[in-house]
Amino acid sequence: MLIKKSTICSFILPSLILCTVIVLHNLNKSNSFTSITPKQSLIKHNQSAIYQVTKDNSQHVSSNEEKACDLFVGKWIRDFRESNYNNWTCPTLPTLKNCLKHGKDSDYIYWRWKPDNCEFPRFDSSMFLRTVQRRKLAFIGDSLARNQMESLLCLLSQLETPVNKQRDADDKFQTWYFPSHDFTLMVMWTEFLVVGNERIVNGTASNAFDIHLDKVNGNWSDKLEGIHYAIISSGNWFFRTNYLYKGGNLIGCIYCRDSNLTDYGPVYAIKNALSTSLEFISKSKECEEMVTVLRTYTPSHFEHGSWFNGGYCNRTQPLSESEVMSLNGHAWRIRESQVEEFGKIVQSVEKKKKFVLLDVSKAMMLRADGHPGSHWPRIRDISDCLHWCLPGPVDLWNELLMVILNK
């Protein structure tokens, strides 16, 4: 009898210990998921979007490698190497972005974006031009899309001098050609991606627009045939008095102060305009072979005012993350809405359609020091705290673009 009892105990005791270990492990495992912050979840969503659009590519790196490195999450660190170009080596550098020429201290140049878990290469003109050889790339958006095109033009011109094929009086539509690589670089102007018509009051432009959120702007949508890469962006033109339409009917406004209209605010309009544009591309037969890159929203860094009422930006180094959220919390909400629409389209399109996210929001929210500010040919003491100096932080967009397209 004693033998049987001892035998039973010798069996039960190890079993109880094993069960206890398993239960504790599961509890810890459960806690590891519930402790994820909303921001971490958002980063995870970004990565999933990147996997979704690249998982079938022949040059795709392993999923383990990508999970270990999100290029869009990191910090700016000091780097005292010279920039890839300057105002002497880039003949196309526009004077409005030539901050050094107009007296800005060069300290803002000596920073490098460092992803948290990896390194990525500096821009390589030779690599980029090999990737886009015999192809056409178009930036589609407002003056910040043009800002990125101007950066890329300077970066590539260090290897080959481009030929100006077309350029309108306002520089809103430009075409440049790199003959040795049969590569065409374009920029197409659109304030909202969708149709927007400025209201004329007593024969004078009012600076207020009628925006048709469900109608794509033909200035770019009619020109997509033959384009291999389209980098689309929008956002900053929505921050003014605008009137919103769907189905031809006025549904509301932005900052209109009209008691008879619902003020939807910029985020709603930006999200709807992007949704319309992405859906158009996803269904267009002209875009079957096109890679669509969504460049996320980047804010201005005006303090103590805006463009025309004394706003300025005189920071001399990148912001801290706490400063970013106090100054530009709205920018993160816009970025979230864009990522959400991007995720929807990625899940709905056929596999042969390629959509890629260029998520520069966090990196650029930190760089309040990278704008011309007062260092440009000013009118009435107006500071430019929206566009980016060349060379400068905006070059990061093309470094990231190089990595994305090379995959």
C-alpha positions, 0 to 999 in steps of 0.5 A: 500500500505504501509502495502504491502511494509513493508511486502515485506521488512520484508521478503526480508531483512532476506533472503538477510542476510541469503544468505550473510551468506551462500556465506561467509561460502562457500568462507571460505570453499573454501579457507580452501581447497586451502590453503593446502600445498603440504606436508599436501596433502602428509600426507593425501595421506599416511592416505588414503593408510592406510585406504585402506589396513585396512578397512576390518580388524576385529580389525580396529579402527574407521576412525575418530580415524585414521584421528586424528592420523597419527603415521608417522607425529610427532617429537622426544621428550626427554624421559629419560627412559631406552631402552628395551634392552642393550648390556648386555641383548641382546646376539645377538646384533652385534658388528658393531651396538654396539655403546655404547661398542665403546664409543658413548655417550648414549645421543642419546638413550633418545629420543622418537617419539611422533606423533602429535595428539596421543600417541602410546605404547612402544614396548611390546614383549609379545603383539608382540609375541602373534600377530605373534604366529604360523607365519613367518615374513621375512625382505626382503632388504639390510643391513638396512632390516637386521638392523631392524631384529637385532633390533626386535631380541633384543626386542623379546629376552627380553621375549624369547631366540630365536634359531638360525636355519640358518645363512650364513657366511655373515649374509645375510640370517638368520632364528631364531625361538621362540619355545614357540610361534612357531614364525619364524623370517627371513631376506633375502638379496637383494640389489635392490629387482630386479635382479642385477649382479655385473660387473667383469672387468679384473677378479675384482669386479667393484662395478657397477651393471647391474640392470634388473628393470623388473625382480624380484630377485629370492633370495627372490621371490622364498621363499615367500611360507608360509610367513605371513608377508613380510617387504620389503625395498630398496634404498641405493645400487642404489647410485653408478654407475649402468646400467639399463635394461628392457626387457634384453636391456640396457636403461640407467644408474646411475652415469655412465658418458657415453655420449651414455647413459641416466643417469636416476638417483637413484629415477627412478630406485628405483621406477621401481624396487619397482613397479616390486616387488609389482606387483609380490607380488600382482599377486603371488598365494603364497602370497594370505594370506601374509601381505606386509609391505613397509618400506620407504626409510631412508637416510644416514647422511654423511657430508663433504664426503661419505663412502670412502672419509672422510664423517662423522656424529658427530651430538649429537641431532636430526636435525631440519626440516630445516636442514633435507631438506638442507641435505637430500632433495633427500631422501624425493623425493625417499620416495614420489616415493615409496608412489606413487607406493604403492598407485597404487598397493593398488588401483589395488589389490584384497581386500584379498591382504593386503599391509601396509605402514611403513612410517619411512622416516620423523622420521629417516631423523631427527636422524643424531645422531643415527648412529655408526659414528666413534664408531664401529670397523673401517677400515681406519678411515671410519665412518658408517653414514648409519646403526643405533646403537642398541639400538637406533632410529631404534627400532621405526620401530618395535614399529610402526610395532607392532601397524600395525600388531596388527590391 
